[in-house]
């Protein structure tokens, strides 16, 4: 099996070397850069599977490096910094950074986060997704008879209208991530979205426009979550996002960001008319004593509390 390559962009030579040693012990190829410009050049010249990126560096800082990488690549990025304010976490989320570790840290923790992240992304790869879902349903399909596996995969795991993931796939992924969280002692969050006054949209404009609103709202949310997060349609005007976070404040911050993005969007429904909608959001963190029903029920209950509090709100506990 081909070794995966880690790029470490860290201006402090001693820290760079220590981190490298830990990754090399796990049999990864390691590339080293000591400032942002050097890191970008190495990234562009090599096949890199994951980037460990310091924020405070000479020439250009880690934020600029991450921003540049995201213009042409979805390679996972873990930010390393002594900064840990809400503003920093939000900036990382907006740049679709995959994880964040605060200095000082144990290099073993960084390596464990990296391994976990790479394994998660690998599980989301097309062929493995398809194989697991087919096995789960007990369906036997000769893949050689299909010229386009991606189209088949989309039929199985995507919602036909909105093209985000469907309920069956969400259910499947939540159960898998629950098992993973127990195994690795990690945390994740669930966000439950409901479009406010959606019945009024259908009654006023018709179901065809209602369908367009569903597509546009789901697209707005989907374009503002990270690659490692999973958005799907739960049913009707309800959507669920599986969000990789370590703390409840991060989940609140992400939910509020998504709420604002939707509320500030205007959707063109024909050549003359525009419509704006809002969403109510409920969220919760996974607890090791949860089953999927209890987890979803808690997020759903919090969403209804957001509606009781006037809609266009976030409730997370």
WOWO-V67515 format. One record per pair of residues at least 4 apart in sequence whose ideal C-beta (glycine too) atoms are under 8 Angstrom apart, sorted by the first residue. I is the first residue (numbers start at 0). J is the second residue. Records with the same first field share a line. If there is no record, write none. Layout:
I=J / J
This chain:
2=26 / 27 / 28
3=27 / 28 / 48 / 49 / 117
4=27 / 28 / 29 / 30 / 45 / 46 / 47 / 48 / 49
5=22 / 27 / 28 / 29 / 30 / 47 / 48 / 49 / 50 / 51 / 113
6=29 / 30 / 31 / 32 / 38 / 41 / 42 / 45 / 47 / 49 / 50 / 51
7=15 / 18 / 19 / 22 / 29 / 30 / 31 / 32 / 51
8=32 / 33 / 34 / 35 / 37 / 38 / 50 / 51 / 52 / 53 / 56 / 61 / 64
9=14 / 15 / 18 / 31 / 32 / 33 / 51 / 53 / 56 / 79
10=15 / 33 / 34 / 53 / 55 / 56 / 57
11=15 / 53
12=16 / 33
13=17
14=18
15=19 / 31 / 33
16=20 / 31
17=21 / 106
18=22 / 51 / 106 / 109
19=23 / 29 / 31
20=24 / 106
21=25 / 106 / 107 / 109 / 110
22=27 / 29 / 110 / 113
23=27 / 29
25=110 / 114
30=41 / 45 / 47
32=37 / 38 / 40 / 41
33=37
34=38 / 56 / 57 / 58 / 59
35=39 / 56 / 57 / 58 / 59 / 60 / 61 / 63 / 64
36=40 / 58 / 59
37=41
38=42 / 50 / 52 / 64
39=43 / 59 / 64 / 67 / 68
40=44
41=45 / 47
42=47 / 50 / 68 / 72 / 74
47=74
48=74 / 75 / 117
49=74 / 75 / 76 / 77 / 113 / 116 / 117
50=68 / 74 / 75 / 76 / 77
51=77 / 79 / 109 / 113
52=61 / 64 / 65 / 76 / 77 / 78 / 79
53=61 / 78 / 79 / 80
54=60 / 61 / 62 / 78 / 79 / 80 / 82 / 87
55=60 / 61 / 80 / 81 / 82
56=60 / 61 / 64
59=63 / 64
60=64
61=65 / 78 / 79 / 80
62=66 / 90 / 94
63=67
64=68
65=69 / 76 / 78 / 91 / 94 / 96
66=70 / 94
68=72 / 74 / 76
69=73 / 94 / 95
73=95 / 226
75=97 / 98 / 116 / 117 / 120 / 226 / 227
76=96 / 97 / 98
77=96 / 97 / 98 / 99 / 100 / 109 / 112 / 113 / 116
78=91 / 96 / 98 / 99 / 100
79=100 / 102 / 104 / 109
80=87 / 99 / 101 / 102
81=101 / 102 / 103
82=87 / 101
83=87 / 88 / 99 / 101
84=88
85=89 / 248 / 252
86=90
87=91 / 99
88=92 / 99 / 249 / 252
89=93 / 252 / 256
90=94
91=96 / 99
92=96 / 225 / 252 / 253 / 256
93=256
95=225 / 226
96=225
97=116 / 225 / 226 / 227 / 243
98=112 / 116 / 243
100=104 / 108 / 109 / 112
104=108 / 109
105=109
106=110
107=111
108=112
109=113
110=114
111=115 / 183
112=116
113=117
114=118
115=119 / 183 / 185
116=120 / 227
117=121
118=122
119=123 / 179 / 227 / 243
120=124 / 226 / 227
121=127
122=127 / 128 / 175
123=127 / 128 / 229
124=128
125=129 / 148 / 149 / 152
126=130 / 148
127=131
128=132 / 152 / 156
129=133 / 142 / 148 / 151 / 152 / 155
130=134
131=135 / 171
132=136 / 155 / 156 / 168 / 171
133=138 / 139 / 140 / 155
135=171
140=144 / 145 / 151
142=148
145=150 / 151
147=151
148=152
149=153
150=154
151=155
152=156
153=157 / 162
155=168
156=164 / 165 / 167 / 168
157=162 / 163 / 164 / 165 / 168
158=162 / 163 / 164 / 165 / 166 / 231 / 232
160=210 / 213 / 214 / 232
161=213 / 214 / 217 / 218 / 232
162=214 / 217
163=217 / 221 / 230 / 231 / 232 / 238
164=168 / 169 / 172 / 229 / 230 / 231 / 232
165=169 / 231 / 232
166=170 / 231 / 232 / 233 / 234
167=171
168=172 / 231
169=173 / 229 / 231 / 233 / 239 / 241
170=174 / 291
171=175
172=176 / 229 / 241
173=177 / 189 / 241 / 291 / 294 / 295
174=178 / 291
175=179
176=180 / 187 / 241 / 285
177=181 / 285 / 289 / 291 / 294
178=182
179=183 / 185
180=184 / 185 / 186 / 187 / 285 / 287
181=287
186=244 / 245 / 246 / 284 / 285
187=241 / 242 / 243 / 244 / 284 / 285
188=241 / 242 / 243 / 244 / 247 / 249 / 250 / 253 / 282 / 283 / 284 / 285
189=239 / 240 / 241 / 242 / 282 / 283 / 285 / 294 / 295 / 298
190=239 / 240 / 242 / 250 / 253 / 254 / 257 / 280 / 281 / 282 / 298
191=233 / 237 / 238 / 239 / 280 / 281 / 282 / 295 / 298 / 299 / 301 / 302
192=220 / 237 / 238 / 239 / 240 / 257 / 278 / 279 / 280 / 302
193=197 / 236 / 237 / 238 / 278 / 279 / 280 / 302 / 306
194=200 / 212 / 213 / 216 / 236 / 276 / 277 / 278
195=276 / 277 / 278 / 279 / 306 / 310 / 311
196=200 / 276 / 310
197=201 / 209 / 212 / 235 / 236 / 276
198=202
199=203
200=204 / 208 / 209 / 212 / 274 / 276
201=205 / 206 / 208 / 209
204=208 / 209 / 268 / 274
205=209
206=210
207=211
208=212 / 268 / 274
209=213
210=214
211=215 / 266 / 268
212=216 / 266 / 268 / 274 / 276
213=217 / 232 / 236
214=218
215=219 / 264 / 266
216=220 / 238 / 261 / 264 / 266 / 276 / 278
217=221 / 230 / 232 / 238
218=222
219=223 / 260 / 261 / 264
220=224 / 230 / 238 / 240 / 257 / 260 / 261
221=230
223=256 / 257 / 260
224=228 / 230 / 240 / 242 / 253 / 257
225=243
227=243
228=240 / 241 / 242 / 243
229=240 / 241
230=238 / 239 / 240
231=238 / 239 / 240
232=237 / 238
233=237 / 238 / 239
239=295 / 298
240=257
242=250 / 253 / 282
244=249 / 250 / 253 / 284
245=249
246=250
247=251 / 284 / 315 / 316
248=252
249=253
250=254 / 282 / 284 / 315
251=255 / 282 / 313 / 315
252=256
253=257
254=258 / 280 / 282 / 313 / 315
255=259 / 313
256=260
257=261 / 278 / 280
258=262 / 277 / 278 / 280 / 311 / 312 / 313
259=263
260=264
261=276 / 277 / 278
262=275 / 277 / 278 / 311
264=275
265=273 / 274 / 275
266=273 / 274 / 275 / 276
267=272 / 273
268=272 / 273 / 274
277=310 / 311
278=311
279=302 / 303 / 305 / 306 / 310 / 311 / 312
280=302 / 305 / 312 / 313 / 314 / 315
281=298 / 299 / 300 / 301 / 302 / 303 / 304 / 305 / 313 / 314 / 315
282=298 / 301 / 313 / 314 / 315
283=294 / 297 / 298 / 301 / 315 / 316
285=289 / 294
286=294
289=293 / 294 / 297
290=294
291=295
292=296
293=297
294=298
295=299
296=300
297=301
298=302
299=303
300=304
301=305 / 314 / 315 / 316
302=306 / 314
303=307
304=308 / 314
305=310 / 312 / 313 / 314
306=310 / 312
308=312 / 314
